Amino acid sequence: MWTAIFTGVLSVFTYFLWTVAKSTDETSRASERAFLNFSQLGLGVKLIGADARWAGQEFSLNWTNSGNTPASDVVIDAGAQAWRTDLPPGYNFPENRANTLSVVGPKGVYGTIATVSNVDLMDSWSGRSRIFFWGSVVYKDIFREDPDRLSEFCIEMTHVTFATGAPPQSQTVQRVPTTPSTAAGIVAPTSDTMTAFQWQACREHNCYDQGCADYTQRVKDARGAK
């Protein structure tokens, strides 16, 4: 009887040791794994058309690996579009291949480019439309048995600001976003030099890994394109 009791206690103790070891291992893996995600929307170069006039603006979509190990087999997709209203619920966020690369190192940063036309920017400034950026990245961490990792983002650019002229460049003109119905009769800024903007998260498409409703499809599309 005592042997049976001792065996039972030993079994319970062994189980608890296994549980603690597993939890410690998972915590260690989580702290060491690559974590690649969208970090910032940056202002890029001003685009000039063949007629030597302002044609649009480039923006940098910056991705950061905040983990302590490399992200490999990286596939980045991105999209940008102007809408007269907010994005409809359930929007499928169509994407264009931005880049496929082998690795992003620990604490490394990688940038992709999105372009917005001068017409869309001026419509956003005047309150006639809204500009959205979105994207996703599929990648592997160093733990090869782990499933593909996925990060998705969607943001709306707001408070588009233009310089009033040069010099001085410190003078700016900015409009707080308005509805199209209140935007009539607005005078455009006297400069085509964009100086600043703000951005805010969309209601959907900001998620990670299996927490993304479209995880299976995004991974399938990324891996099928390689």
N, C-alpha and C positions, 0 to 999 in steps of 0.2 A: 504493500500500500504506500509506504514511504517512498519507494522507488518511483511509483506512478506520480505521486504528488511532486517530487523533485523534478521529474521529467516534464510535467506540465508547467511548473514555474520556469524551468529553463527554456521551454518553448516560447512562453510569453515574453521572457526577457530577450530572447534572440529576435523575436518579431519586432520588439521595440527598438532594438539596436539597428535592425535592417531599415525600419521606418526613418530613424534619425539619419542614417547614412544616406538613404535615398534623398531625403529632404536637403541634406548638405550638398549632395552632388548636383541636384537641380538648381540650388541657389548659386553654386559655383559656376555652372554652365550659363545661367542667366546673366551673371556679372561679366563673363568672359566672351560671350557670343557677339558676333557682329550685329549692329542695329543700325540699318541704313534707312534714313527717312528724309523727307523734305524739311528744309530748315529755314529758307528765306527766299523771297522774291526780290531781285535786285534790278536796278536801272542799268540798261546796257547802252549801246551806241544809238545815235539818231540816224535814221536811214534817209538817204537822199536819192531821188529817182533820176531817170535819164534826162529829165528836163531841169535838173539841178534844183528842184524844189523838194521840200519836206515830204516824205512818203510814209513814214511810220517810225516805230520805235522798237528796238530789241529789248527783251527782258531776260535776265538770267534766272533760271530755276536751280537753286543750289541744294544739293543733297549732301548730307553729312553722315558718316559712319561714326556714331558715338560709342561704339563698342571697343573692346581691347584686342580684337582679332580681326583679320581681313574678311571682307565680303567678297565672294567670288561668283562667277557665272552670272554677272549682273546684267539685267535687261531693263532699260528705262523707257517708259512711254509717257507722252505728255500731250496736252491739248489746250487751246485757248479760244474763246469765242465771246462775241458781244451779243447780249440779249436785251430786248426791250423791257422785259420783266425779269423776275427772279427765275432761276432754273426750276422747271416743274418737278414735283415729287416723282421719284423713280427714274429720273433721267439716267441714261445708260453711260454717260461720259465717254464718248468715242475718243480714241487716242491715236496718235501717230508715233511711230517708232522714233525716239529721240537718240538712242544710242545703245549699243551692246558692247560691253567691255569685260575684260577678264577679272579684274579685281579693283576694289577700293580699299586702301589700307586702313588700319585702325586709326581713329581720330581724323581720317582723311575727308576731304571735301571734293565734290565733283559737280560741275555745272553743265546744264543743258540750256538751250536757247529757245525762246518763244517770241514771235513777232506779232505786233498789233498795228493795224493801219492807222494813218492819221485821221481818217474819217471816224473810225471807232473811238479813238482817243478823244476827239473833239465832242463826239456825241456823249461820251461818258462825262466829260467836263461840264457840259451844258445840262446834264440830267436827262438826256433823251434815251440813253441806254446804259447797261451795266456790263462790265467786263469780268469774265471768269477765267481762271487758270486751274487746270487739274492735271493729275498724273499718277503713275504708279511705278514701283520698282520691284522686280522679282529677283531674288538672290539666294545664295547658299551661305551658311556659316561654316565654321571649321568642323563642326560635329556632323560628319557625313551621313549619319543615320537620321538626322533631323529632317523634317520635310522642308520644302521650299518656303522661304520667307517672303512676305509681301507687305509693302507699305503703300498706302494710298493717301492722296490729299486733294482738296478742292478749296480754293480761296476766291474771294471777290476783291478786285482792286477798287479802292474808293479814294476820294479826296485828291483827284488828279490835279497837279499844280504846274503852272507854266510861269516862266520868267516874263516880266512885263516889257523887257527890252534890255539892250546891253550898250554901254554900261549904265547903271550898275546891275550885276547879276543877282545881288541880294534882294532886289525887289521882286516879289512874286504875286501872282493872282491865283486864288484858289476858290473853288465853289464847293460848298457842302452838297452832297447828292440830293437831288430833288426828283419828284415824279415828272414824267414827260408833260403832264398837263400844266405844270407851273414853270416850264422851261422856255416858253415863248418869249421872243424879244430880247434874249440874252446876247450881249455883245461879246464876241470872241476875244481872247487875249491877243496882245499885239506882238507876241513872240511865239515861235514854234519850238522853243527850247523847254522841254519838260524837265522839271527840277525835283519833284518829289511826288509821293503818293502814300497811301496807307492801304492795308488789306485786312480782311477778316475772314474767318472760316465759314464755309458753306454748311448747310444743314446736313448734308450727306457726303459720303465718299471720303471721310477722314477716319481711317481705321488701320489695323495691323493684323497680319497673319490670318488665322482662321476666323478672327472676329469680323472680317470683311465678308459681306453676303455673297460677293462674286469671286471669292477666293479661288475656287476650282477653275472657273473660266479664265480668270486673269493668268493663272499659272500655266494653264493649257495653251493659251495664246502666246505667252512669252516663250515657252519651251518649244512650241511647234515652229516658231519663227527663226530659231537658231540654226 
